[in-house]
Amino acid sequence: MLETVSKPGRLASQEKQVQLRRRGVTALLMVAPFVLLYLVFLIYPSLRVLQLSLTNADLTGQGEYVGLSNYARLLREPTFWTALLNTLYFILLTVVPNTLVGLGLALLVTRLNRLKGLVLACFFLPYVLPVSVVTNIWNWVLDSNFGIVNTMTHSTVAWFQDPVWAMPAVAFVTIWWTVGFNILLFIAGLQNIPPEIYEAAALDGASGFRLFRSITWPNLWPVTSLVLLLQLIAQFKIFDQVYLLTAGGPFDKTLVLLLYSYREGFQQQHGGYASTIGVVLMVVILAASLLQSRVLGRGERA
């Protein structure tokens, strides 16, 4: 009698184990290609750069092991500190302004009844353009001789060659180019706020800025923190716009860390030293992202 009761239970247990094993194999097969790509295109290059940063390799050779001398040289190099400060200045000019512009435009777009799709497409269009097209457009628009801006304002400023205006001009072009993606994220966040909350607040007499401060802003904070984090990481890695618009000039006023690494690696043939700059940049990005996520996490909990 006991045997007849336990046998169906044992069969059910074995069948469950087989199903679990099949699910595990299926999951592994689905994840394997991504893990392989991750190892080949992210982990291996990262470890290789770390190894190269400890050598005096040129662009193609293996080089000799030199320990931490590349790092010591980098910290003594004034150009490195110039590039780091320029990168931080660029972040200051772009991260928060880009987020605020995206939020403001998203609030305006969501209030449109007609032509909403057309207006949104106009803001998003620059984001899908290649960087070469974007830089050509703004080279024409801000040209000191025949550019639209200088013609209309009778200005003689050479925006991308002026030591004062070069970095703000690159920052402006970057905001114009990338704000469309932020607008989409904010619109998605706004559409996730239940309208019943606004209706209840309106019945209590709240309106205008009070609604934004008490309902929109707190509910939109997770999206805002995500946008800030994405912006921070993206602007630390700025290279294309600076390379095409100013090439780091004038007088290294727009030289950023990635461009400095490019110069050392591909123009000076210092592969090991360029890898050291890359490792330091990676550490700076990780530290800044960690700090920012902690600060923004406190804001979210508050």
C-alpha positions in Angstrom: 0.0 0.0 0.0 2.8 2.4 1.0 4.7 1.5 -2.2 1.6 2.3 -4.4 1.3 5.8 -2.7 5.0 6.7 -2.9 5.6 5.6 -6.5 3.4 8.3 -8.1 5.0 10.9 -5.8 8.5 9.8 -6.8 7.5 9.9 -10.5 6.1 13.4 -10.1 9.3 14.5 -8.4 11.5 13.0 -11.2 9.4 14.7 -13.9 9.7 18.0 -12.1 13.5 17.6 -12.0 13.6 16.8 -15.7 11.5 20.0 -16.4 13.8 22.1 -14.3 16.9 20.6 -16.1 15.3 21.4 -19.5 14.6 24.9 -18.4 18.1 25.4 -17.2 19.6 24.1 -20.5 17.2 26.4 -22.4 18.2 29.4 -20.4 21.9 28.6 -20.8 21.4 28.3 -24.6 19.6 31.6 -24.8 22.2 33.4 -22.6 25.3 31.8 -24.1 25.6 34.0 -27.3 25.3 37.2 -25.2 27.8 36.0 -22.7 30.2 35.1 -25.5 29.8 38.5 -27.1 30.2 40.1 -23.7 33.5 38.2 -23.1 34.9 38.9 -26.6 33.9 42.5 -27.0 34.0 43.9 -23.5 35.9 41.8 -20.9 38.8 40.8 -23.1 39.5 44.3 -24.5 39.2 45.7 -21.0 41.7 43.3 -19.6 44.0 43.8 -22.6 43.9 47.6 -22.1 44.7 47.1 -18.4 47.7 44.9 -19.4 48.9 47.4 -22.0 48.8 50.2 -19.5 51.6 48.5 -17.7 53.9 48.4 -20.7 55.7 50.8 -23.0 54.1 49.3 -26.1 53.7 51.3 -29.3 50.5 51.1 -31.4 51.0 47.6 -32.6 53.7 45.9 -30.5 53.6 44.1 -27.2 56.1 46.4 -25.4 58.0 45.8 -22.2 56.6 45.7 -18.7 57.2 49.0 -17.0 55.0 48.7 -13.9 53.1 51.8 -12.8 55.5 54.2 -14.4 52.9 55.2 -17.1 50.5 56.1 -14.2 53.2 58.2 -12.4 54.0 60.0 -15.7 50.3 60.7 -16.4 49.8 62.3 -13.0 52.8 64.6 -13.6 51.7 65.5 -17.1 50.0 69.0 -17.2 48.2 68.1 -20.4 46.4 65.3 -18.6 45.1 67.7 -16.0 44.1 70.1 -18.8 42.1 67.4 -20.5 40.5 66.3 -17.2 39.4 69.8 -16.3 38.1 70.4 -19.9 36.1 67.2 -19.7 34.6 68.2 -16.3 33.8 71.7 -17.8 32.1 70.1 -20.7 30.0 67.9 -18.3 29.0 71.0 -16.4 27.9 72.7 -19.6 25.8 69.7 -20.9 24.6 67.2 -18.3 22.1 69.3 -16.2 21.2 71.8 -19.0 20.5 68.9 -21.4 18.3 67.2 -18.8 16.4 70.4 -18.0 15.8 71.3 -21.7 14.6 67.7 -22.3 12.2 67.9 -19.4 10.9 71.3 -20.4 10.3 70.3 -24.0 8.7 67.0 -23.0 6.2 69.0 -20.8 5.4 71.3 -23.7 5.0 68.5 -26.2 2.6 66.5 -23.9 0.4 69.6 -23.8 0.0 69.8 -27.5 -3.3 68.6 -29.0 -2.5 69.0 -32.7 0.8 68.4 -34.6 2.2 66.6 -31.5 3.8 63.9 -33.7 5.3 66.5 -36.1 6.8 68.6 -33.3 8.2 65.5 -31.6 9.7 64.3 -34.9 11.4 67.8 -35.3 13.0 67.5 -31.9 14.0 63.9 -32.4 15.3 64.2 -36.0 18.8 65.6 -35.0 19.4 62.5 -32.7 19.3 60.1 -35.7 21.7 62.2 -37.8 25.4 61.0 -38.0 27.9 63.1 -36.1 29.6 64.1 -39.3 26.3 65.6 -40.6 25.7 67.4 -37.3 29.1 69.0 -37.2 28.9 70.1 -40.9 25.5 71.7 -40.2 26.9 73.7 -37.3 30.1 74.5 -39.0 28.0 76.3 -41.7 25.6 77.9 -39.2 28.3 79.2 -36.9 30.8 80.1 -39.6 32.5 83.4 -38.8 32.2 84.8 -42.4 28.9 83.6 -43.8 27.2 81.7 -40.9 23.5 82.5 -40.2 24.2 83.5 -36.5 27.0 85.9 -37.3 25.1 87.4 -40.2 22.0 88.1 -38.1 23.9 89.3 -35.0 26.7 91.1 -36.9 29.1 89.2 -34.7 32.7 88.5 -35.7 33.3 85.6 -33.3 34.8 82.5 -34.7 32.9 80.2 -32.5 34.9 77.0 -32.8 38.3 78.8 -32.9 37.7 81.2 -30.0 39.4 80.1 -26.7 36.4 81.3 -24.7 33.5 80.2 -26.9 34.9 77.0 -28.4 33.8 74.7 -25.5 30.4 76.3 -25.0 29.8 76.1 -28.7 30.6 72.3 -28.8 28.3 71.9 -25.7 25.5 73.7 -27.5 25.8 71.4 -30.5 25.8 68.3 -28.3 22.6 69.4 -26.5 20.9 70.1 -29.8 22.0 66.8 -31.2 21.1 64.5 -28.2 18.1 66.2 -26.4 15.6 64.3 -28.6 16.3 61.0 -26.8 15.9 62.7 -23.4 12.5 64.1 -24.5 11.3 60.6 -25.4 12.3 59.3 -22.0 10.6 62.1 -20.2 7.4 61.7 -22.2 7.4 58.0 -21.4 7.7 58.9 -17.7 5.0 61.5 -17.9 2.6 59.1 -19.5 3.2 56.6 -16.6 1.8 59.1 -14.0 -1.9 58.1 -13.4 -4.2 61.0 -14.4 -6.4 60.2 -11.3 -3.7 61.8 -9.1 -3.9 65.1 -11.1 -7.7 65.0 -10.9 -7.7 64.4 -7.1 -5.2 67.2 -6.7 -7.3 69.5 -8.9 -10.3 68.9 -6.7 -8.2 70.0 -3.7 -7.5 73.2 -5.5 -3.9 72.5 -6.7 -2.9 73.8 -10.1 0.1 75.0 -12.1 3.5 74.9 -10.5 2.0 73.3 -7.3 0.9 70.2 -9.4 4.4 70.0 -11.0 6.2 70.3 -7.6 4.0 67.9 -5.7 3.1 65.3 -8.4 5.0 65.5 -11.6 8.5 66.1 -10.2 8.4 63.3 -7.5 6.9 60.8 -10.0 9.3 61.7 -12.7 12.4 61.5 -10.4 13.4 57.9 -11.4 13.4 58.9 -15.1 15.3 62.1 -14.3 18.0 60.2 -12.4 18.3 57.8 -15.3 18.7 60.6 -17.8 21.3 62.3 -15.6 23.3 59.1 -15.2 23.2 58.3 -19.0 24.2 61.9 -19.7 27.1 61.8 -17.3 28.5 58.6 -18.8 28.0 59.8 -22.4 29.7 63.2 -21.8 32.7 61.6 -20.1 33.3 59.7 -23.3 32.9 62.7 -25.7 35.2 62.5 -28.7 33.5 62.8 -32.1 32.1 66.3 -31.8 35.3 67.7 -30.4 37.5 65.9 -32.9 35.4 67.1 -35.9 34.6 70.7 -34.7 37.8 71.8 -33.0 40.3 68.9 -32.9 41.0 69.9 -29.3 42.0 73.5 -30.1 42.4 76.3 -29.8 45.4 75.9 -27.5 44.0 72.7 -26.0 41.0 74.6 -24.7 38.7 71.8 -25.9 41.1 68.9 -25.4 39.2 66.1 -23.6 40.4 62.8 -22.1 39.4 60.6 -24.9 40.9 62.9 -27.5 44.1 63.0 -25.5 44.2 59.2 -25.5 43.6 59.2 -29.2 46.5 61.7 -29.8 48.9 59.6 -27.6 47.9 56.3 -29.2 47.4 57.0 -32.9 49.5 60.1 -33.5 52.4 59.7 -31.0 52.4 55.8 -31.3 52.3 55.5 -27.5 49.9 52.6 -27.1 50.8 51.7 -23.5 50.5 55.3 -22.4 47.2 55.8 -24.3 45.9 52.6 -22.6 46.8 54.2 -19.2 44.6 57.2 -20.0 41.8 54.8 -21.0 42.1 53.0 -17.7 42.1 56.2 -15.7 39.1 57.4 -17.7 37.2 54.2 -16.9 38.0 54.5 -13.2 36.8 58.2 -13.2 33.5 57.2 -14.9 32.9 54.4 -12.5 33.6 56.6 -9.5 31.4 59.4 -10.8 28.6 57.1 -11.7 28.7 55.5 -8.3 28.7 58.8 -6.5 25.9 60.1 -8.7 23.7 57.0 -8.2 24.2 57.3 -4.4 23.3 61.0 -4.4 20.3 60.5 -6.7 19.2 57.4 -4.7 19.0 59.6 -1.6 16.9 62.1 -3.5 14.6 59.4 -4.6 14.2 58.1 -1.1 13.6 61.6 0.2 
